[in-house]
């Protein structure tokens, strides 16, 4: 197994392996041996960097949250200035991403872990909550701008509307995994953006 003098090399490889395996087969189905084999590092090195599998999983969630932030920044980099158009742009990008994985949908690590280990692991729950809230805050900023522009209903707080959107999206991701189709995502996004977001006077 190749090694480097970089002290961050092994933990970074383990985190990348953990993200891949946890997304595709879950926490409980992934063992330490499988993680180290996937990362191509000695099994004994795992506990040199992580106190436990639970601590490792919390680190993977934190890494996933960082990737979500970076992904959001990339999407906003070429998003329209108009707030509602920017929201549609973000969801169109996310739909295209999941469409490419339709044959073997992994879903979202936050939603997957919320169902699998949030109750049994407080460190993971805290990191899952932080990742979820960060995403919701980013969307809430666009919602607030859309409300100021008269494009989005203003009888709901932006944070509440963002939380509802997150719940609908995560629920649709679960349906996507069961149905092996992105159609639940498409239908849910259309319902939220076309029927729930618009001001009352402009809804179809």
C-alpha positions in Angstrom: 0.0 0.0 0.0 1.5 3.3 -1.0 2.4 5.8 1.7 3.6 9.4 1.7 5.4 11.7 4.1 2.3 13.9 4.3 0.7 13.4 7.8 -2.7 14.3 6.3 -2.5 11.7 3.5 -3.9 8.7 5.4 -6.8 10.5 7.2 -7.8 12.2 4.0 -7.8 9.0 2.1 -9.9 7.4 4.9 -12.4 10.2 4.9 -12.7 10.0 1.1 -13.2 6.2 1.3 -15.7 6.7 4.2 -17.8 9.2 2.2 -17.9 6.9 -0.8 -18.8 3.7 1.2 -21.2 5.4 3.6 -23.1 7.0 0.8 -23.4 3.8 -1.2 -23.9 1.1 1.4 -24.5 2.9 4.8 -22.8 3.1 8.1 -23.7 -0.3 9.6 -22.8 -2.2 6.5 -19.3 -0.7 6.3 -16.6 -2.2 8.5 -13.1 -0.8 9.4 -11.4 -3.4 7.2 -13.4 -2.4 4.3 -12.7 1.3 4.9 -9.0 0.8 5.1 -9.0 -1.5 2.0 -10.9 1.0 0.1 -8.5 3.8 1.2 -5.5 1.5 0.5 -4.0 2.1 3.9 -3.0 -0.4 6.7 -5.9 -1.3 9.0 -3.9 -0.4 12.1 -3.5 3.2 10.9 -7.3 3.8 11.3 -7.1 4.1 15.1 -4.0 6.3 14.8 -6.2 9.0 13.4 -9.7 8.3 14.7 -10.7 7.2 18.1 -13.6 5.1 16.9 -15.8 4.4 14.0 -18.4 6.8 15.4 -15.8 9.6 15.6 -14.8 8.8 12.1 -18.4 8.9 10.9 -18.8 12.4 12.5 -15.7 13.5 10.6 -17.2 12.2 7.4 -20.4 14.2 8.0 -18.3 17.3 8.6 -16.4 16.6 5.3 -19.7 16.1 3.5 -21.0 19.5 4.9 -17.8 21.2 3.5 -18.5 19.6 0.1 -22.1 20.8 0.2 -20.8 24.4 0.9 -18.3 24.2 -2.0 -21.0 22.8 -4.3 -23.3 25.7 -3.3 -20.6 28.2 -4.1 -20.0 26.6 -7.5 -23.7 26.7 -8.3 -24.1 30.3 -7.2 -21.0 31.2 -9.3 -23.0 30.9 -12.5 -26.4 31.5 -11.1 -28.6 34.3 -12.4 -28.8 37.5 -10.2 -32.6 37.2 -10.0 -33.3 35.4 -6.7 -36.1 33.1 -7.9 -34.1 32.3 -11.0 -31.1 31.5 -8.8 -33.2 29.1 -6.7 -34.4 27.3 -9.9 -30.8 27.2 -11.1 -29.7 25.5 -7.9 -32.4 22.9 -8.0 -31.9 22.2 -11.7 -28.2 21.6 -11.0 -29.0 19.2 -8.1 -31.6 17.4 -10.3 -29.0 16.9 -13.0 -26.5 15.5 -10.5 -29.0 12.9 -9.2 -30.2 12.1 -12.7 -26.7 10.9 -13.5 -27.0 8.4 -10.6 -30.5 7.2 -11.2 -29.5 3.6 -11.8 -27.8 3.4 -8.4 -29.0 6.4 -6.4 -27.0 7.1 -3.2 -29.3 9.9 -2.0 -27.9 12.4 0.5 -25.6 11.4 3.3 -27.4 13.8 5.7 -30.7 12.1 5.1 -29.2 8.6 5.1 -27.4 9.1 8.3 -30.3 10.8 9.9 -32.3 7.6 9.5 -29.4 5.3 10.4 -27.4 6.7 13.3 -28.7 10.1 14.4 -30.5 8.5 17.4 -27.6 6.4 18.6 -24.7 8.9 18.0 -24.8 12.3 19.5 -21.6 13.5 17.8 -23.0 12.5 14.4 -26.4 14.0 15.2 -24.8 17.3 16.0 -22.8 17.4 12.8 -25.8 16.3 10.8 -27.8 19.2 12.4 -25.1 21.7 11.6 -24.9 20.6 8.0 -28.6 20.7 7.5 -28.9 24.2 9.1 -26.1 25.6 7.0 -27.9 24.4 3.8 -31.2 25.8 5.0 -29.6 29.2 5.9 -28.1 29.5 2.4 -31.5 28.8 0.7 -33.2 31.1 3.2 -31.0 34.0 2.0 -32.2 33.5 -1.5 -35.8 33.2 -0.3 -35.6 36.4 1.6 -34.2 38.2 -1.5 -37.1 36.7 -3.5 -39.6 37.9 -1.0 -38.1 41.4 -1.1 -38.5 41.3 -4.9 -42.1 40.3 -4.7 -41.4 36.9 -6.3 -42.0 34.7 -3.3 -44.9 34.6 -0.8 -44.1 36.7 2.3 -46.5 35.2 4.8 -43.9 32.6 5.8 -40.6 33.3 7.4 -37.7 32.5 5.0 -36.2 30.1 7.5 -39.6 28.2 7.8 -40.0 28.0 4.0 -36.4 26.8 3.6 -37.0 24.1 6.3 -40.1 23.0 4.5 -38.2 22.8 1.2 -35.4 20.7 2.9 -38.0 18.3 4.2 -39.7 17.9 0.9 -36.4 17.4 -0.9 -35.1 14.8 1.6 -38.4 12.9 1.4 -38.2 12.9 -2.4 -34.7 11.5 -2.2 -36.0 8.6 -0.2 -38.7 8.0 -2.8 -36.0 8.2 -5.5 -34.0 5.5 -3.9 -37.0 3.2 -3.6 -38.4 3.9 -7.1 -34.9 4.2 -8.7 -36.1 7.3 -10.6 -35.5 11.0 -10.3 -39.2 11.7 -11.1 -40.1 12.1 -7.4 -37.4 14.8 -7.1 -38.7 16.6 -10.3 -42.3 16.4 -9.1 -41.5 17.7 -5.6 -39.3 20.6 -6.8 -42.0 21.6 -9.3 -44.7 21.5 -6.6 -42.6 23.6 -4.1 -41.3 26.2 -6.6 -44.5 26.5 -8.7 -47.2 26.1 -6.2 -45.9 26.9 -2.7 -43.3 29.7 -3.3 -45.3 32.1 -5.5 -47.4 34.8 -3.8 -51.0 33.9 -3.5 -52.1 36.2 -6.4 -49.6 34.7 -8.9 -50.1 31.0 -8.1 -51.5 28.9 -11.0 
